[in-house]
């Protein structure tokens, strides 16, 4: 089970492919309410409907979690990233975080939390035969042209090879 951060949602929404994201993750993902709030309040995606189930976290629990993370030297994570990490590490409602946020990824690396990003989701789509490799690479290119920053050398093919090795 995956928990979705706003960065991955926004990458698919920016190219008008939320339906593709939902098809690829079908019944294997949740979205924290704090992420939904960030997503809809960005202005750009305010009216977009999401069909992936939402998870509510008690604000006080998230605040205590944020204080513990801050005491470990990780400040700057937003409520969305914090709620994703909370869902995996405390609530245990998901096994991995789907995020393209660098700070969230650094936290996950340090504390051995599995994480992946938009390219991995596209590779899952190819592996599940929902997308051709060519279509997935075209979607990634479209994401890059829509503002998703990623090193040019990273491709869906590379993510697919890693995925198949797992």
C-alpha positions as CSV (number, residue, x, y, z in Angstrom):
1,X,0.0,0.0,0.0
2,X,1.2,3.5,-0.9
3,X,0.6,6.9,0.6
4,X,0.6,9.8,-1.9
5,X,2.2,13.1,-1.3
6,X,1.2,16.3,-3.1
7,X,4.3,16.3,-5.4
8,X,3.3,13.1,-7.2
9,X,-0.4,14.2,-7.3
10,X,0.6,17.6,-8.8
11,X,2.9,16.0,-11.4
12,X,0.0,13.9,-12.8
13,X,-2.5,16.7,-12.4
14,X,-0.3,19.2,-14.2
15,X,-0.6,17.0,-17.3
16,X,-4.3,16.2,-16.8
17,X,-3.6,12.5,-16.0
18,X,-5.0,12.0,-12.5
19,X,-7.1,9.3,-14.0
20,X,-3.9,7.5,-15.1
21,X,-2.4,7.8,-11.6
22,X,-5.6,6.4,-10.1
23,X,-5.7,3.5,-12.6
24,X,-2.1,2.6,-11.9
25,X,-2.5,2.7,-8.1
26,X,-6.0,1.2,-8.1
27,X,-6.9,0.2,-4.6
28,X,-3.2,0.4,-3.5
29,X,-3.0,4.0,-2.2
30,X,-4.4,6.4,0.3
31,X,-4.0,10.2,0.5
32,X,-3.7,12.0,3.8
33,X,-6.3,14.8,4.2
34,X,-3.5,17.3,4.7
35,X,-2.2,16.4,1.2
36,X,-5.7,16.8,-0.2
37,X,-5.9,20.2,1.5
38,X,-2.5,21.3,0.0
39,X,-3.5,20.0,-3.4
40,X,-6.9,21.7,-3.6
41,X,-5.6,24.9,-2.0
42,X,-2.8,25.3,-4.5
43,X,-5.4,27.1,-6.7
44,X,-4.4,25.3,-9.8
45,X,-6.2,22.1,-8.8
46,X,-8.9,23.4,-6.6
47,X,-11.8,21.8,-8.4
48,X,-10.1,18.5,-9.3
49,X,-11.9,15.4,-8.0
50,X,-9.7,12.6,-6.5
51,X,-11.1,9.1,-6.1
52,X,-8.2,7.6,-4.1
53,X,-9.4,7.2,-0.4
54,X,-8.5,9.9,2.1
55,X,-7.0,9.3,5.5
56,X,-7.6,11.7,8.4
57,X,-4.9,12.2,11.0
58,X,-5.8,13.9,14.3
59,X,-4.1,17.3,14.3
60,X,-2.7,16.8,17.8
61,X,-1.1,13.5,16.8
62,X,0.5,15.2,13.7
63,X,1.7,18.1,15.9
64,X,3.4,15.7,18.3
65,X,5.0,13.8,15.5
66,X,6.2,17.1,13.9
67,X,7.8,18.1,17.2
68,X,9.6,14.7,17.4
69,X,10.9,15.0,13.8
70,X,12.0,18.6,14.5
71,X,13.9,17.5,17.5
72,X,15.8,15.0,15.3
73,X,16.9,17.9,13.1
74,X,14.3,17.7,10.3
75,X,12.6,21.0,10.1
76,X,10.9,22.4,7.0
77,X,8.7,19.4,6.2
78,X,5.1,20.5,5.3
79,X,2.0,19.0,6.8
80,X,1.5,16.9,3.7
81,X,4.9,15.3,3.9
82,X,4.6,14.9,7.7
83,X,1.3,13.2,7.3
84,X,2.7,10.8,4.7
85,X,5.6,9.9,7.0
86,X,3.2,9.5,9.9
87,X,0.9,7.1,8.0
88,X,3.9,4.8,7.1
89,X,6.0,5.0,10.3
90,X,3.4,5.5,13.1
91,X,-0.1,4.5,11.8
92,X,1.3,1.7,9.6
93,X,-1.5,2.2,7.1
94,X,0.9,2.1,4.1
95,X,4.3,0.5,3.3
96,X,5.8,3.2,1.1
97,X,5.5,6.9,0.4
98,X,5.1,8.3,-3.1
99,X,6.9,11.6,-3.1
100,X,9.2,13.7,-5.2
101,X,10.0,16.1,-2.3
102,X,13.7,16.1,-1.6
103,X,13.5,16.8,2.1
104,X,10.9,14.1,2.6
105,X,13.1,11.6,0.7
106,X,16.2,12.5,2.8
107,X,14.1,11.8,6.0
108,X,13.0,8.5,4.5
109,X,16.5,7.5,3.6
110,X,17.8,8.3,7.0
111,X,15.0,6.3,8.8
112,X,14.7,3.4,6.3
113,X,11.2,4.3,5.0
114,X,10.5,3.1,1.5
115,X,9.8,5.8,-0.9
116,X,9.3,6.2,-4.7
117,X,8.2,9.0,-7.0
118,X,6.4,9.9,-10.2
119,X,8.8,7.9,-12.4
120,X,8.2,4.8,-10.3
121,X,4.5,5.2,-10.7
122,X,4.9,5.4,-14.5
123,X,7.0,2.2,-14.4
124,X,4.3,0.5,-12.4
125,X,1.9,1.5,-15.2
126,X,4.2,-0.1,-17.8
127,X,4.7,-3.3,-15.6
128,X,0.9,-3.5,-15.2
129,X,0.4,-3.1,-18.9
130,X,-1.7,0.0,-18.4
131,X,0.9,2.1,-20.3
132,X,3.3,1.3,-23.1
133,X,6.9,2.2,-22.3
134,X,6.8,4.9,-25.1
135,X,3.6,6.4,-23.6
136,X,5.1,6.4,-20.1
137,X,8.3,8.1,-21.4
138,X,6.1,10.7,-23.2
139,X,4.1,11.4,-20.0
140,X,7.4,11.9,-18.1
141,X,8.6,14.3,-20.8
142,X,5.3,16.1,-20.5
143,X,5.7,16.3,-16.7
144,X,9.2,17.8,-17.1
145,X,7.8,20.4,-19.5
146,X,5.1,21.2,-17.0
147,X,7.6,22.0,-14.3
148,X,8.6,18.6,-12.8
149,X,12.3,18.9,-12.2
150,X,14.2,15.7,-12.8
151,X,17.7,14.9,-14.0
152,X,17.4,14.3,-17.8
153,X,19.2,11.0,-17.6
154,X,16.5,9.4,-15.4
155,X,13.9,7.5,-17.5
156,X,10.9,5.3,-17.0
157,X,13.0,2.5,-18.5
158,X,15.6,2.8,-15.7
159,X,12.8,2.7,-13.1
160,X,11.3,-0.3,-14.8
161,X,14.6,-2.2,-14.6
162,X,14.9,-1.4,-10.9
163,X,11.3,-2.5,-10.3
164,X,11.8,-5.8,-12.1
165,X,14.9,-6.5,-10.0
166,X,12.8,-6.2,-6.8
